[in-house]
Amino acid sequence: MSYVLVINSGSSSIKFQIVDPSSTAGDTAFVSGLVEKIGERGGKITVTYRGEKHTSNQPIRDHRGGLQLAVAMLDSLDAGPTQLDVVAVGHRVVHGGQTFSGPALITDEVVEQIRDLIPLAPLHNPANIDGIQVARDLLPDIPHVAVFDTGFFGDLPAAAATYAVNREVAEANQIRRYGFHGTSHEFVSGQVPGILGRDAAEVNQIVLHLGNGASCSAVKAGAPIDTSMGLTPLAGLVMGTRTGDIDPGIIFHLYRHAGMSIDEIDTLFNRSSGIKGLSGVNDFRDLHKKISKGDELAKLAFDVYITQLRRYIGAYMITLGRVDAITFTAGVGENDAATRAAALAGLETYGITLDPERNAAPNDGPRVITTDDSTVTVLVVPTNEELAIAQKSAEVAAR
């Protein structure tokens, strides 16, 4: 059996899975693991193999040391990438800019092109590059492939991708709507036609990727025509710690009147706003507990979240003209029945009627949660970005 090692390298962690790319959905990880607290004293490596967790607690100085230790742990379990038939290493890269509209076989030139895009994703691309460089050194005989979060949205219609910013300034600084979570949106939207028993060319759908980061997309005949995130992952829906869409004048106001620096505003908008900034928590399970105890700020945070979500659903219904399916995915989308119900409440006039029992059912694979007479089918479809990356990587490596 052939596998793909999928690596998601963050600033202080490395997530990895060894995946069978021939799988269709569900739990496809043969091995999964996490290297965390890189650069801190309390480093930790966790590997899950055949249902058992194996852990190692030790200082992890950098990404190189962390990945070396992880590979050594896999080797000790006879599940290392050189012990299995690993045909590719797939790397999640957040920003591909206008350079990459699809997955790319990694070469030194590709690494430098990803490095050139760091100004567009200063918090993500450097860590992605660290993971690529370390993995290429450790596994030089296996093809490495970059799969970009922005790739699915690379061909957005110009009217959707273009901001009304001075054209020369925008072009000089690569300012446009790029979109993110593309691997998830592509994977999930690709599952829906099969579930409906229809050809993809016939299906217009809205995909709602709702997690700590959240985004939505309008997909027509298999291709995205709009998406909520923009130049960065800050735009669009209200998120766990991010503002989502706001009046850009707020930035000038905070700079001029609150005396905040650009870095302080950046941190405020990305890490201390959203649900957390309004309620004090960013986990929806904690948010619902607060609401059940009568916490008015928590209720307001939920209402703000839902209002923005409904605003985008309504906009994309108009953008698409006809909606055949609305799909919820990711942590909140797959597991929070209350959010799904609130997002679509009162839309029976538009052919959307949730079935309360179907909506309340536990997350156990793809399922329809509307009544049989709804003209718009609402679904819950678990995302599997690792499988999508594995499939793309295996395809590129086989060329």
C-alpha positions as CSV (number, residue, x, y, z in Angstrom):
1,M,0.0,0.0,0.0
2,S,1.3,3.5,-0.9
3,Y,1.1,6.4,1.5
4,V,1.7,10.2,1.6
5,L,3.2,11.9,4.6
6,V,1.3,15.2,5.1
7,I,3.0,17.9,7.1
8,N,1.4,21.1,8.4
9,S,4.2,23.2,9.9
10,G,3.2,26.1,12.2
11,S,5.2,28.6,14.1
12,S,5.5,26.5,17.2
13,S,4.1,23.1,16.1
14,I,4.2,20.5,13.4
15,K,1.1,18.4,12.7
16,F,1.7,15.3,10.5
17,Q,-0.2,12.3,9.2
18,I,0.7,9.3,7.0
19,V,-2.4,8.9,4.8
20,D,-3.6,6.4,2.2
21,P,-4.4,8.7,-0.7
22,S,-6.7,6.1,-2.3
23,S,-9.2,6.5,0.6
24,T,-12.5,8.4,-0.1
25,A,-13.3,10.0,3.3
26,G,-13.6,9.3,7.0
27,D,-10.6,8.6,9.3
28,T,-7.9,8.0,6.7
29,A,-4.8,8.5,8.8
30,F,-2.6,5.4,9.1
31,V,-0.4,7.4,11.6
32,S,-0.9,10.8,13.0
33,G,1.2,13.0,15.2
34,L,1.9,16.4,16.7
35,V,5.1,18.1,17.6
36,E,4.2,21.0,19.9
37,K,5.8,23.8,22.0
38,I,8.8,24.1,19.6
39,G,11.4,26.4,21.2
40,E,9.9,26.0,24.7
41,R,11.1,24.0,27.6
42,G,8.1,21.7,27.8
43,G,8.2,20.3,24.3
44,K,6.0,17.3,23.5
45,I,5.7,14.8,20.7
46,T,2.6,12.7,20.3
47,V,2.2,9.9,17.8
48,T,-1.1,7.9,17.4
49,Y,-0.6,4.5,15.7
50,R,-3.0,1.6,15.5
51,G,-5.2,3.3,18.1
52,E,-2.5,3.8,20.7
53,K,-0.9,7.0,21.7
54,H,2.9,7.3,22.2
55,T,4.3,10.4,23.8
56,S,7.7,11.9,24.4
57,N,8.3,15.0,26.6
58,Q,11.5,16.8,26.0
59,P,12.8,20.2,25.0
60,I,12.5,20.8,21.2
61,R,14.8,23.5,20.1
62,D,13.6,24.0,16.5
63,H,11.6,22.5,13.7
64,R,14.5,20.4,12.5
65,G,15.0,18.8,15.9
66,G,11.2,18.3,16.3
67,L,10.8,16.5,13.0
68,Q,13.9,14.4,13.5
69,L,12.6,13.2,16.9
70,A,9.1,12.5,15.3
71,V,10.6,10.5,12.5
72,A,12.8,8.5,15.0
73,M,9.6,7.8,17.0
74,L,7.9,6.6,13.9
75,D,10.9,4.4,13.0
76,S,10.7,2.8,16.4
77,L,7.2,1.8,15.7
78,D,8.1,0.4,12.3
79,A,5.9,3.2,10.8
80,G,8.5,5.6,9.6
81,P,8.3,7.3,6.1
82,T,11.4,5.3,4.9
83,Q,10.0,2.0,6.2
84,L,6.6,2.4,4.4
85,D,6.0,2.9,0.7
86,V,5.7,6.7,1.0
87,V,5.3,8.1,-2.5
88,A,5.2,11.8,-1.6
89,V,5.4,14.3,1.2
90,G,2.6,16.9,1.0
91,H,3.1,20.2,2.7
92,R,0.3,22.6,3.5
93,V,1.3,26.2,2.5
94,V,-1.0,29.0,3.5
95,H,-0.4,31.6,0.8
96,G,0.4,30.9,-2.9
97,G,-0.3,34.5,-4.0
98,Q,-0.8,34.8,-7.8
99,T,2.2,32.5,-8.4
100,F,0.5,29.2,-7.5
101,S,-3.0,28.3,-8.5
102,G,-2.5,24.6,-7.9
103,P,-0.1,22.2,-6.1
104,A,3.5,22.4,-7.0
105,L,6.4,19.9,-7.0
106,I,8.9,21.5,-4.6
107,T,12.2,22.6,-5.9
108,D,14.7,25.2,-4.7
109,E,13.1,27.7,-7.0
110,V,9.6,26.9,-5.6
111,V,10.9,27.4,-2.1
112,E,12.2,30.9,-3.0
113,Q,8.9,31.7,-4.7
114,I,7.1,30.8,-1.5
115,R,9.6,32.9,0.4
116,D,8.8,35.9,-1.8
117,L,5.2,35.6,-0.7
118,I,6.0,36.0,3.0
119,P,4.8,39.7,3.0
120,L,1.3,38.3,2.2
121,A,1.4,35.8,5.0
122,P,4.1,36.8,7.5
123,L,2.6,34.6,10.3
124,H,2.3,31.4,8.2
125,N,4.6,31.1,5.2
126,P,7.9,31.3,7.2
127,A,6.8,28.3,9.3
128,N,5.6,26.5,6.2
129,I,9.1,27.0,4.7
130,D,10.8,25.7,7.9
131,G,8.8,22.5,7.6
132,I,9.6,22.1,3.9
133,Q,13.3,22.6,4.3
134,V,13.7,20.3,7.3
135,A,11.6,17.5,5.6
136,R,13.5,17.8,2.3
137,D,16.7,17.4,4.2
138,L,15.5,14.4,6.2
139,L,13.7,12.7,3.2
140,P,15.6,13.8,0.1
141,D,14.7,10.8,-2.0
142,I,10.9,11.3,-1.8
143,P,9.1,14.0,-3.9
144,H,7.8,16.9,-1.9
145,V,4.7,18.8,-3.0
146,A,3.3,22.1,-1.8
147,V,-0.5,22.4,-1.6
148,F,-1.7,26.0,-1.1
149,D,-4.7,27.1,0.9
150,T,-5.3,29.8,-1.7
151,G,-5.1,27.5,-4.7
152,F,-8.8,26.7,-5.0
153,F,-9.6,30.4,-5.3
154,G,-6.9,31.3,-7.8
155,D,-9.3,31.7,-10.7
156,L,-12.0,33.8,-8.9
157,P,-13.9,36.1,-11.3
158,A,-12.1,39.4,-11.6
159,A,-15.1,41.3,-10.1
160,A,-15.0,39.1,-7.0
161,A,-11.2,39.1,-6.6
162,T,-10.6,42.8,-7.2
163,Y,-10.7,45.4,-4.4
164,A,-11.7,49.0,-5.2
165,V,-8.2,50.2,-4.3
166,N,-6.2,52.4,-6.6
167,R,-5.2,50.0,-9.4
168,E,-1.5,50.9,-9.5
169,V,-1.1,50.6,-5.7
170,A,-3.0,47.2,-5.7
171,E,-0.9,45.8,-8.5
172,A,2.4,47.0,-7.0
173,N,1.5,45.3,-3.7
174,Q,-0.3,42.2,-4.9
175,I,-3.6,43.3,-3.3
176,R,-6.6,41.2,-4.3
177,R,-8.9,38.7,-2.7
178,Y,-7.1,35.4,-2.4
179,G,-9.3,33.3,-0.1
180,F,-8.2,30.6,2.3
181,H,-9.3,27.2,3.6
182,G,-9.3,26.4,-0.1
183,T,-8.3,22.8,0.4
184,S,-11.3,22.3,2.7
185,H,-13.7,24.1,0.4
186,E,-12.6,22.1,-2.6
187,F,-12.8,18.8,-0.8
188,V,-16.2,19.4,0.7
189,S,-17.8,20.9,-2.4
190,G,-16.4,17.9,-4.3
191,Q,-18.3,15.5,-2.0
192,V,-21.7,17.2,-2.3
193,P,-22.7,16.3,-5.8
194,G,-22.1,12.6,-5.1
195,I,-24.2,12.7,-2.0
196,L,-27.0,14.4,-3.9
197,G,-26.6,12.0,-6.8
198,R,-26.1,14.8,-9.3
199,D,-23.4,15.9,-11.7
200,A,-21.1,18.6,-10.3
201,A,-21.9,20.8,-13.3
202,E,-25.5,21.0,-12.2
203,V,-24.9,22.0,-8.5
204,N,-24.8,25.5,-7.1
205,Q,-23.7,25.4,-3.4
206,I,-22.6,27.5,-0.4
207,V,-19.9,25.9,1.7
208,L,-19.6,27.1,5.3
209,H,-16.2,26.2,6.9
210,L,-16.8,27.1,10.5
211,G,-14.0,26.5,13.0
212,N,-11.8,28.8,15.1
213,G,-11.1,30.2,11.7
214,A,-14.2,30.5,9.5
215,S,-14.9,31.2,5.9
216,C,-17.6,30.6,3.3
217,S,-17.6,30.2,-0.4
218,A,-20.1,30.3,-3.3
219,V,-19.4,27.4,-5.7
220,K,-21.0,27.1,-9.1
221,A,-20.6,24.0,-11.2
222,G,-17.6,22.9,-9.2
223,A,-15.7,26.3,-9.4
224,P,-15.7,29.0,-6.7
225,I,-17.1,32.4,-7.8
226,D,-16.7,34.2,-4.4
227,T,-15.3,33.6,-0.9
228,S,-15.3,35.5,2.3
229,M,-11.6,35.7,3.2
230,G,-9.5,38.2,1.3
231,L,-5.9,39.3,1.1
232,T,-5.4,37.7,4.5
233,P,-7.5,35.2,6.6
234,L,-8.7,38.1,8.7
235,A,-11.6,39.1,6.5
236,G,-15.2,37.8,6.3
237,L,-17.0,35.9,9.0
238,V,-16.6,36.5,12.7
239,M,-14.1,33.9,14.0
240,G,-12.8,32.6,17.3
241,T,-10.2,35.4,17.8
242,R,-10.4,37.4,14.6
243,T,-12.7,40.3,13.8
244,G,-13.9,39.3,10.3
245,D,-15.2,42.2,8.2
246,I,-15.0,45.6,9.9
247,D,-14.9,49.2,8.8
248,P,-11.3,49.8,7.8
249,G,-11.6,53.3,9.3
250,I,-11.4,51.6,12.7
251,I,-7.7,51.0,12.1
252,F,-7.1,54.7,11.5
253,H,-9.2,55.6,14.6
254,L,-7.2,53.2,16.9
255,Y,-3.9,54.5,15.5
256,R,-4.8,58.2,15.8
257,H,-6.9,58.3,18.9
258,A,-6.0,55.3,21.0
259,G,-2.3,55.6,20.2
260,M,-2.0,51.9,19.2
261,S,0.8,50.8,16.9
262,I,0.2,48.9,13.7
263,D,1.6,45.7,15.4
264,E,-0.8,46.2,18.4
265,I,-3.8,46.6,16.1
266,D,-2.7,43.5,14.1
267,T,-2.6,41.5,17.4
268,L,-5.9,42.9,18.5
269,F,-7.7,42.0,15.3
270,N,-6.1,38.6,14.9
271,R,-5.7,37.3,18.4
272,S,-7.9,39.2,20.8
273,S,-11.2,39.9,18.9
274,G,-13.9,37.8,17.5
275,I,-15.9,35.6,19.9
276,K,-13.0,35.7,22.4
277,G,-12.9,39.5,22.3
278,L,-16.7,39.8,22.9
279,S,-17.2,37.0,25.4
280,G,-13.8,36.0,26.9
281,V,-13.9,32.5,25.3
282,N,-13.4,31.3,21.8
283,D,-14.5,27.6,22.1
284,F,-18.2,27.3,21.2
285,R,-18.7,24.7,23.9
286,D,-17.6,27.2,26.5
287,L,-19.7,29.9,24.8
288,H,-22.9,27.8,25.0
289,K,-22.2,27.1,28.7
290,K,-22.0,30.8,29.4
291,I,-25.2,31.4,27.4
292,S,-27.0,28.7,29.4
293,K,-26.0,30.5,32.6
294,G,-27.5,33.8,31.4
295,D,-24.3,35.5,30.3
296,E,-25.5,38.4,28.2
297,L,-22.1,39.1,26.7
298,A,-21.8,35.5,25.5
299,K,-25.3,35.7,24.0
300,L,-24.4,38.9,22.2
301,A,-21.2,37.3,20.8
302,F,-23.2,34.4,19.5
303,D,-25.8,36.8,17.9
304,V,-23.0,38.9,16.3
305,Y,-21.5,35.7,14.9
306,I,-24.8,34.5,13.5
307,T,-25.7,37.9,12.1
308,Q,-22.6,38.0,10.0
309,L,-22.9,34.4,8.9
310,R,-26.5,35.0,7.7
311,R,-25.4,38.1,5.9
312,Y,-22.9,36.1,3.8
313,I,-25.4,33.2,3.3
314,G,-27.9,35.8,1.9
315,A,-25.4,37.5,-0.3
316,Y,-24.2,34.2,-1.8
317,M,-27.8,33.1,-2.4
318,I,-28.1,36.2,-4.6
319,T,-24.6,35.7,-6.2
320,L,-25.5,32.1,-7.2
321,G,-29.0,32.9,-8.3
322,R,-30.1,29.3,-7.5
323,V,-28.9,27.4,-4.5
324,D,-29.0,23.6,-4.5
325,A,-27.0,22.9,-1.4
326,I,-25.7,24.6,1.8
327,T,-23.0,22.6,3.5
328,F,-21.6,23.0,7.0
329,T,-18.1,21.7,7.8
330,A,-15.1,22.0,10.2
331,G,-15.2,21.9,14.0
332,V,-18.2,24.2,14.7
333,G,-20.0,23.5,11.4
334,E,-19.9,19.7,11.9
335,N,-20.6,19.6,15.7
336,D,-22.7,22.6,16.7
337,A,-26.4,22.0,16.0
338,A,-27.4,25.3,17.6
339,T,-25.2,27.3,15.3
340,R,-26.6,25.5,12.2
341,A,-30.2,26.0,13.4
342,A,-29.6,29.7,14.2
343,A,-27.9,30.3,10.9
344,L,-30.8,29.0,8.8
345,A,-33.8,29.9,11.1
346,G,-36.8,31.4,9.3
347,L,-35.6,30.6,5.8
348,E,-38.5,28.3,4.9
349,T,-39.7,30.9,2.3
350,Y,-36.4,30.2,0.5
351,G,-36.9,26.4,0.5
352,I,-34.7,25.7,3.6
353,T,-36.4,23.7,6.3
354,L,-34.1,22.0,8.9
355,D,-35.3,18.7,10.4
356,P,-34.6,19.1,14.1
357,E,-33.9,15.4,14.7
358,R,-31.5,15.2,11.8
359,N,-29.8,18.4,12.8
360,A,-29.3,17.2,16.4
361,A,-27.8,13.8,15.3
362,P,-24.2,13.3,16.3
363,N,-21.4,13.9,13.8
364,D,-21.0,10.6,12.1
365,G,-20.1,11.2,8.5
366,P,-21.9,13.1,5.7
367,R,-25.6,13.5,6.2
368,V,-28.6,15.6,5.1
369,I,-30.2,17.7,7.9
370,T,-33.1,19.3,6.0
371,T,-36.6,17.8,5.6
372,D,-37.4,15.7,2.5
373,D,-39.5,18.5,1.0
374,S,-36.9,21.2,1.2
375,T,-35.9,22.5,-2.2
376,V,-32.4,23.4,-0.9
377,T,-30.5,20.5,0.7
378,V,-28.5,21.4,3.8
379,L,-25.8,19.0,4.6
380,V,-23.1,18.3,7.2
381,V,-19.9,17.0,5.5
382,P,-16.8,16.4,7.6
383,T,-13.7,18.0,6.0
384,N,-10.5,16.1,5.5
385,E,-7.8,18.5,4.4
386,E,-5.1,15.9,5.0
387,L,-6.7,13.5,2.6
388,A,-7.1,16.2,0.1
389,I,-3.4,17.2,0.4
390,A,-2.4,13.6,0.2
391,Q,-4.4,13.0,-3.0
392,K,-3.1,16.1,-4.7
393,S,0.5,15.3,-3.6
394,A,0.3,11.7,-4.9
395,E,-1.1,13.0,-8.2
396,V,1.8,15.5,-8.7
397,A,4.4,13.0,-7.6
398,A,3.2,10.5,-10.2
399,R,3.5,12.9,-13.1
